[in-house]
Amino acid sequence: MLLLGALGVDPWDVFHQGLSRRFGLGVGTWALIVSAGVLVLWVPLRQRPGLGTISNAIIVGLTIDAMLAVFHTPHSLVWRWVLMLGGVVLNGVATGAYIGAGLGPGPRDGLMTGLAARGHSIRIVRTSIELTVLAVGWILGGTVGVGTVVYALGIGPIAHVTIPWLAIGGPGGEPPDLQTPADPAGGVDPAPAAGMDAGR
């Protein structure tokens, strides 16, 4: 929906879109390729994938390509805004659903938590990753726009609500793979995995 809205997408999809425009292949195919590459980076970080990790890496990319093959960006600006805003909200819901299942984080989330576990601030790690892929994707030709800003500002608060509500065990539950890590910079991050992988 974010891609179809064509008003700007989340940082990782800016990267995938840039790769697609520069080198060919579909955005979803690049999402799958990048997921596989990120999983390779898990090895030195000693991160262990789960069923949710593998499902995220494969199904999301295939679904993106399938949807973009069937649907096209509407001409109406109103409908493009509906797609963009709906994509952000549903991404937040998807974040809570797949993390709440407790079957393993997505590839990008695992990279973030793996680096943070080595003594780095999770805030700094996440921000650095997001800014890096955003910058590279923009240079490659990915779409950065108002949707990128709305996603950045909206995904955290939405996921902050949906993660505990959709966690196994009901409101207040916390899946085993989302035990909130301490932030070496001080305090804890209330939703460390929110939105980086889910629902893309």
C-alpha positions in Angstrom: 0.0 0.0 0.0 2.9 2.4 0.8 4.5 1.6 -2.6 1.2 1.9 -4.5 0.5 5.3 -2.8 3.7 6.6 -4.3 4.0 9.3 -1.6 7.2 8.0 0.0 7.8 4.6 1.7 9.6 3.4 4.8 13.5 3.5 4.8 14.0 -0.2 3.9 11.5 0.0 1.0 13.2 3.1 -0.2 16.3 0.9 -0.4 14.5 -2.0 -2.1 12.8 0.4 -4.5 16.1 2.1 -5.4 17.7 -1.3 -6.1 14.8 -2.3 -8.3 15.0 1.0 -10.3 18.7 0.8 -10.7 19.3 -2.9 -11.3 15.9 -4.3 -12.4 13.9 -7.1 -10.7 10.8 -6.4 -8.6 10.8 -4.5 -5.3 9.6 -7.7 -3.5 12.4 -9.7 -5.1 14.9 -7.2 -3.8 13.2 -7.4 -0.3 13.8 -11.1 -0.4 17.4 -10.8 -1.5 18.2 -8.2 1.1 16.5 -10.3 3.8 18.8 -13.2 2.8 21.9 -10.9 3.0 20.9 -9.5 6.4 20.4 -13.1 7.7 24.0 -13.8 6.7 25.0 -10.9 9.0 23.2 -12.8 11.8 26.0 -15.5 11.9 28.8 -13.5 13.5 26.2 -11.9 15.8 25.0 -15.4 16.9 21.4 -14.6 16.3 19.1 -17.6 15.9 16.2 -17.4 13.3 12.8 -18.8 14.1 9.8 -19.8 11.9 8.7 -16.1 12.0 12.1 -15.0 10.7 12.1 -17.3 7.7 8.4 -16.6 7.0 9.1 -12.9 7.1 12.1 -13.1 4.8 10.2 -15.1 2.1 6.5 -14.3 2.3 6.8 -10.5 2.5 8.9 -10.1 -0.7 6.7 -12.5 -2.7 3.6 -10.7 -1.5 4.9 -7.3 -2.5 5.7 -8.5 -6.1 2.3 -10.2 -6.4 0.4 -7.1 -5.2 2.4 -4.7 -7.5 1.7 -7.0 -10.4 -2.1 -6.8 -9.8 -2.6 -3.3 -8.6 -1.3 0.1 -9.9 -0.9 3.5 -8.3 -4.2 5.4 -8.6 -4.4 8.8 -10.3 -6.5 10.3 -7.5 -4.3 12.0 -4.8 -7.1 11.2 -2.3 -6.8 7.5 -2.9 -3.0 7.7 -2.8 -3.2 9.2 0.7 -5.7 6.5 1.7 -3.2 3.8 0.6 -0.3 5.5 2.3 -2.1 6.1 5.6 -3.7 2.6 5.5 -0.3 1.1 4.8 1.2 2.7 7.9 -1.6 1.7 10.2 -1.7 -1.9 8.9 2.1 -2.1 9.2 1.7 -1.2 12.8 -0.9 -3.9 13.3 1.2 -6.4 11.5 4.1 -5.6 13.7 2.1 -6.5 16.8 0.8 -9.7 15.1 4.0 -11.2 14.0 6.0 -10.2 17.1 3.2 -11.2 19.3 3.3 -14.8 17.9 6.8 -15.1 19.5 8.2 -17.2 16.7 11.3 -15.1 15.9 12.0 -11.5 14.8 12.3 -10.5 11.2 15.8 -10.4 9.6 16.2 -6.6 10.0 14.9 -6.6 13.6 17.3 -9.4 14.5 20.2 -7.5 13.0 19.3 -4.5 15.2 18.9 -6.5 18.4 22.1 -8.5 17.7 24.2 -5.4 17.3 22.6 -3.8 20.4 23.4 -7.0 22.4 27.1 -6.3 21.8 27.0 -3.2 24.0 25.7 -0.6 21.6 22.7 1.7 22.3 19.6 0.2 20.6 18.5 3.8 19.7 21.8 4.5 18.0 21.9 1.1 16.2 18.3 1.4 14.9 18.7 5.0 13.9 22.0 4.3 12.1 20.6 1.4 10.2 17.5 3.2 9.1 19.4 6.4 8.0 21.9 4.3 6.1 19.4 2.3 4.1 17.3 5.5 3.5 20.3 7.4 2.2 21.5 4.6 0.0 18.0 3.9 -1.3 17.4 7.6 -2.1 20.7 7.8 -4.0 19.7 4.7 -6.0 16.4 6.4 -6.9 13.9 5.2 -4.2 10.9 7.4 -3.4 11.4 9.6 -0.3 8.4 11.8 0.5 5.7 12.6 3.0 4.9 8.9 3.4 8.4 8.3 4.7 7.9 11.0 7.4 4.4 9.7 8.3 5.8 6.2 8.6 8.8 7.3 10.8 6.5 9.3 13.1 3.6 6.9 13.2 4.9 3.3 13.2 6.4 3.5 16.7 3.3 4.7 18.5 1.0 2.3 16.7 3.3 -0.7 17.3 3.6 0.4 21.0 -0.1 -0.3 21.3 -0.4 -3.3 19.1 2.6 -5.3 20.4 1.2 -5.8 23.9 -2.4 -6.2 22.7 -1.6 -8.9 20.2 1.1 -10.7 22.3 0.3 -14.3 23.2 -1.4 -14.2 26.6 -3.4 -11.1 25.8 -2.8 -7.5 26.8 0.3 -7.1 28.9 1.8 -10.3 27.6 5.3 -10.2 26.1 6.5 -12.9 23.7 9.7 -14.7 24.6 11.7 -13.2 21.7 10.7 -9.6 22.6 12.0 -9.4 26.2 12.8 -5.7 26.2 16.6 -5.3 26.1 18.3 -2.8 28.3 19.7 0.2 26.5 23.4 0.7 27.3 22.8 4.4 26.8 20.4 4.3 29.7 16.8 3.0 30.2 15.0 0.6 28.0 13.5 0.8 24.6 9.7 0.1 25.0 9.3 -1.4 21.5 12.8 -2.2 20.1 11.5 -4.2 17.1 8.6 -2.0 16.2 8.0 -1.6 12.5 11.4 -2.3 11.0 10.3 -5.6 9.4 6.7 -6.3 9.9 4.0 -5.8 7.3 6.3 -4.5 4.7 
